[in-house]
Amino acid sequence: MIELEGVPELIDPVMVAAFEGWNDAGDAASTAVAHLDREWKGEVFAALDAEDYYDFQVNRPTVWLDGGVRKITWPTTRLSVVRVGGDKPRDLVLVRGIEPSMRWRSFCNELLGFAHELGVELVVILGALLGDTPHTRPVPVSGVTSDPDLAQRMDLEETKYEGPTGIVGILQEACTHAGVPAVSLWAAVPHYVSQPPNPKATLALLNRLEDLIDVRIPLGELPEDARAWQVGVDQLAAEDSEVAEYVQTLEEARDTAELPEASGEAIAREFERYLRRRDGGPTGGAGGHATADGGETGPGAWNPKDNPGGRARPPKPPRAGGDDEESSED
């Protein structure tokens, strides 16, 4: 039995989780949860025992000085709670940590124990994968679930993914088997600029989360950071005609694939978000990453910063109308 002393009774709680590592391209997902925790001043109320789930030769502890006293921070997963004010206040239980090295089923069961004790009504897991998406276009964010009823009710995709999975996929399936409604939101990060941070992908995840759970999230400096990030990548791409040509190929493939969606519903959704923000006024790992086909990044993935002194060599561009870069692992 999990004892949660000092945690008040929560209002319509939603658990929002993200994990560093394979499920977190560009650190977009973990940064999104960190942003929520920082903006709403979350209070940590629990941490999982690092001894149970982490290989310390893979995720090493760190030593730091506190007033001359040496202390150790162990890699783990922490839970905090924040209250979102407004006309309809609700609480968010934030879960942020590193993808565990072992005992994934026990790890998920422990998180579900917290969810049960806190009366969590929905679990939203954030992830980011590498895809053939151009940095010049809006970041694709797909929402998937294993629950057909939830998919219909919340306008989500019912997952059909088969292949390698990370802790995001395992936790979602554990929620489904436990009868806890669960959704995964996946942002597609351009594979040719995979290094963190990626504020544009983080911003896209938070915008989609905002729509999903019907709360207004203070974005702080994220929009400006996202614009600065895109300008920086534009400059890198402009330095090499071959890179610029590759980006243009991705743009054409993306625009062709999404042309039917650039109407009615998508435009209305963006306009509604703009109206909500205008009316509300201002408010105060290790290893590679998941890819759209379930693979993992490796040394062959192109990065414009890998060879600053020579010509960048992008991978072979995909053909227009090929595999959908928005397909996601869950």
N, C-alpha and C positions, 0 to 999 in steps of 0.2 A: 504494500500500500504506500502511495506517495503522499507525504505530508507537505502541505504548502502553507506554512505559517507566514503570516504577514501579508498575504495576497488577498485583497478585498474581493467581494463578490463582483464578478465582471458583467458588463452589459453587452449582450449580443456578440460575444468574443469570436474573432477570426484569428487563426494561427497563420502567420506568414513566415516562411522558412527559406533559407538559401544556404548553400554550402560551397566553400572554396574548393577548387580542384577541377576535376574533369567536367563538371556540370556548369562551369563558371567562366566561359570565354570572356576575355577582356575584363575579368572581375566585375562584370556588369550586374550580376544577380546579388552577390554578397555586398556590393557597394550600395545597391538599392535598399537592402534591409538596414545597412549601417546608416543610411540617410534617414530612414524612418526613425530609428533609434535616437539619432542625434537631434533631429528636428522636434521630436516630441518628448525628449529627455526621458528615455526609457530607464527603468530601474530593474537591474538584474535580480532575479529571485531564485534562480537555480542554474546549476552547471552539471553536466554529465561527468562521471568519473573518467578521466583521461586514460587511466590504466586499463579500462575495460575495452576501449575501442581504437586506440591509436598505437601505431608502431613508431616509437620515438626516434628510430633511425631514418624514418621517412619524413615525419613531421617533428622536427626537433624542438625541445623547449628552449626558451630564451632566458638569459640572465640579465638583470638590470639592477641599478642602484637606486635605493629609496632613502635619501638622507644619509648616505654612506653605508647603508645596510644592503647587502646583496640579497636579491629575491629572484624567484623563478616563476615564469609564466608558462603553464603547460598548455599544449594544444588541446582544445576541447570544443564542446558545443554549449553555448549559454542561452538561457531563456530570459527575456525581459518582457515587461508589460507596459503599454502606453495607452492613455485615454485620448480619444479623438473627440473634441468638443463639437459644438454646433447645435442645430435644431434636433438632430437625432444622434446623440452621443453613443459611441460604442468603443469597445476595447480591442486592441490588437495584442496578441501574444507573439513576440518576435523571436525567431529561432535563427541563430547565426553561429556557424562553426565551420569546421573542415570536414570534408568527406571522410568518414571513418575508414580505418585500414582493415578492420575485422569485425566480426559479430554484427553484421548488418541487421539481421532479424531482431536481435535483442535491442539494438540501437533504436530501431523503429518502434518496437513495443514500448520502450521507455518513453519516447516522445508521445506515443498515443496514450500512455498512462497519464501524462501531464494534460493532454488535450481532454481526456475524460473527466479528470478531477476539476478542471477549470470550466467545463461546460462548453467547450469550443464547438461552434456550429458549422464551421467550414475551415478546411486547411487549404492554403494557397502556397504552392511551392514555386519559387522563381528559379529559372535556369537560363543559361546562354550557351549557344553553340556556334560553331564556325560554319558559314555558308557562302555560296556564290552570290552575294548581294553587294551592290555598289554602295560606297559610303555616302554618295551624293543623294540617295533616295531615303525616304522615311524607313526607319528600322522595322522590319517585319516582326511582329510578335504574335505567336500562335497560342491559343488557349485550348488545352486538351484535357480530357477526363476519361476515365474508364466507365463512368456511370451514364448509360444512355438517357435516363430521365434528366439528369443534371445537364447533360449536353444540350438537350432540347430546351430546358427551362432557362439556361443562362447563355444560349447562343454560342456554344463551344463545339469543338470538333471531338468526336468520339475516336479515341486513339486506335490506330491500326498498326502502330509501329512494331516491328520485329527486328531484333538484333541486340548488340551489346547495350547494357544500360548502366546507369550510375545510381547513386543514392537517391536522386530525385525520383527515378522510376520505381525503385524499390519502396520508398516511402509512400508514393501514391497508391501502389497496389496494396500495401499494408493497410492504408486508410480504407480502401474499397472493401477489403475482406472484413474489416472491423465495423463496417457500416457507417463510416465517417465520410461525409461528402468532401471530395478533394479535387483540386484543379491544379494543373501545371501551366505556367506561363513561360514561354520560351522566346527569347530574343535572338535573332540571327545576326551575328557579328561578321563583318567582312573578313574573310580568311587572310587577306593580304595586309591587314593592319590588326593583327590579333593581340598585340602587346597591350597590357593595361596601362592606364585606365581607359575606359570607353564611356564617357559621360552621355553620349548620344543614345547608346543602348540602355544605359541605366535609366535615363529619362523616359524612354519608350516603355520600359517595364513598369515604371511608376504610373505613367498615364493609363496603361491598360489595367493595372491594379485598381486605380482610382475608379474607373468605369465599372469594374467587376464587383467591388464591394461597396460602391456608392459612398465614398468619402472624398473629401477634398484634401489633397496632400500638398503641404507647403513645399515648393520646389527650390527655394533659396537661390543659389548661384548656378544650379544645374543647367538651366537653359543657356546661360551665357557660356558656361564651360563646354556645352555641346556645340555651340556655334564656333568657339575657338578651336575645338578639336577638328571640326570639319574643315575649317580654313587651313589648319596645319597639314592635314592629309591632302587637301587640294594642292598645296604648294609642293609637297613631296611628289605627287603624281605629275605635276606640270613640268618637273625637272627632267622627265624622260618621256619621249614621244611614244615609246613602246608601252610604257605603263599607262599613259593617257589613253592609248588606243584600247588597251585591255579594259579599262574602266568604262569606256564608251560602249564596248561590247556587252558588258554586264548591264549597263543602263538600258540598252536596247532590248535585251532579253527580259529584263524585269518589267519594262514598260509594256512589252507585247503580252506578257503573261497576265498582267494586272489590269489591262485596258478595260475589260468588262466590269471591273469592280470600281473604277474611278467615276462613280455616279452616285445617285440617290443615297443609299444607306451609309456608305463610308463618309460622304461629304456631310450628311446630317449629323453623324456621330462627332465629327471634328467641330462642327458649328455649335453643337450642344455643349461640348467641353469649353469652348471659348466663352459662351454665355455664362456658364457656371462660374468661371473664374472672374469674369468682368463684374457680375452681380455680387459675388462674394467679397470682392476687394482683397487687398493684400493681407497676408498673415505672416505672423512671425514664424598558392599551393604547388604542389609538385606534379610532374607529369604533363601530359597534353590536355586537350579539351575535346569534348564531344563535337562531332560534325553532323551535318544534316543526314548523312547516310549511316550514322552509327559508328563511324570510324573514329580515328584519333589523329590529332596533329602530330607531325614529326619534323625531322630536320629538313625535309623536302619542301615544306610549305614556304611560299614566298613572303618576304617581309621587306618593305622598302628601306628599312633601317639595317638590314642584314649586311649590306655591302655599300656603305655610304660613299666609298671612293670609286666605285665602278658602276657598270650598267646593271640596273635591276632586271631580273629575268622572271616575269610572271609565269604562272602555269598556263597550260593551254586553255583558252577561253571555252566556256560551255556553249553549246549550240542553243539558239533561241528555241523556246518551246520544249526544252529538255526537262530534267528532273527539277522539281519545285524546290527552291532553296528554303521555303518555309516549312518543309517537312521537318518534324521534330521528334527527338527521342523523349520518352516520358518515363 
